[in-house]
């Protein structure tokens, strides 16, 4: 949308503003804008009604508030316009502010918040089915490899997909944000964290959210830091898993998540010409390769065939 259109939408919601500043465009199609009026600011989220609605987000926002979970607060919802106006939590998401000096503290706070979200009871959310998890994994072969890279993946990728589903099925299933990563965690001035973009919350394997925050799309995989962080999570959580079991949850959740995201971002480019996340593909693939267990032939195939083809493809864009 144009700024003028956003200002007009805000006026229809009885929010006057002098400026509207684009914040981000999500893979879901949601557009986020900061509305600025004198000394006040709010966030407007727009989603085309033909794509979806904000109903679940509003429900969860209110539920989180009742449970004292720091999260985006909805101030007004206008479903006929495809708009919510939310409290402005600021610009300090963890993607922007996390560094070597504060990494441990902020990741621990993230994991503490994750445990609190996981343990909320009586949420009206769906369970992530095995069929859906497999369909998401298959985006790697069907979209990332065949459509984007124009290569036909070998049988080792199919073996990895099946193995991932088998291992994920063994994990505990709890409340799952489904995109619990640095871009969706906002820090206040006192470094209290709030979670945003939680409309896809479901009952899912714990490894997906653990990988979301610990298997970064923007930094190389750091196994020692991951294991230290999982030790903190273990002490906070009521789950009766040892260190090795938790790491396997993280590993297979990360494999599923990275395969899904490689396919999703490729499809956004191919179908909607959204190239804003293509630069992330190299790190996402590299981290995927690094967490696959030794002895899986797909690791060699990815290194020898998929990585070089990705480099060539990105060089042409």
Steps between C-alpha positions, in 0.01 A plus 500: 500500500593864468543724804194703403287183492620401847423846639152475350448154655610633838251789471220248436602343833486843673879519527632825358864507398738729314727223375497127440834319484526151349640249750496159332322274256454145623492176305134476606420817304456713811625856469613691810509880518587740780241776537648823636285772654671776698681316783304177465548200277308182428542204267250427226489149358322447170406166346299470181167340593531261205813351663389471861391686810622615842249307711743246646763764565248711694383199699856405594598858580219522756582155637867592540405821681282302741796268567745791550699398192672799343368517144354730236186663640215564258341842552244481222393237248312592184443170317310666217818696419745217565664715769618480858662788682739387768713640777839612367767288670787685331779408260724290724436152373773248578614496140609862547637501852638153575881494508785308661477692826124457559436176311486266798274726704254568217485140384434387857219754525365374169501142623336600826224671300471193277446273800225729627327491161538122475338447839183707443197275538160490330595683182266451205768409247543215251750216519766493232441170320769273361357551151542877530858464625584277204331735254713785637819293470416414140523869410875444508493244218209634301557876516855571618671226298278440196341842440760741634830316446370295205652174621335169584601395852624146543357230727712616795272805539192279513673287764572814704138612476370165624762481776412849616132416536583182690722685745264796546218260586697393809517853644272650766227717345425831671380847402715592199540858374628354170731795428666569834802684361691821562285711267191415707638589843501866604701637794384795711742750652541278807557200267166337575405292196165496322394255232331605174362328186346215697194445279628155394522366855416130505570181692828384353834329566720696739799485265351744249497795741830399660657505155328829422693686768818286517559416131534853373437588135755778526793339681694174458387206711678499836463155655659587834272800549197295401582232757558759773169665415317168503638437849338827612174400328510159669522661843208734424271244340302227672591255222681186614757485220874470537754713310540258211126459454449875497775545245334244272172691533684816398680323215197348330283804565772708335524269200123516445492876551791583269375271222158666525639853499731440205194392304280781627745780421567355156127486426455862609762600246366284218131583547510856633849622406583563865877493509537662844600175673702329226829605661404283800487180295875436511521507881177302543632225273844500663348467848270224375798302374688547826226359722427189291655202682818346365453200275204640309589506129285808447773709665746423221231550236411842640867606516593369156183578302255730677737759649687569171171528312366746757809718458453503123127575529545790741777648282247535217244693706 
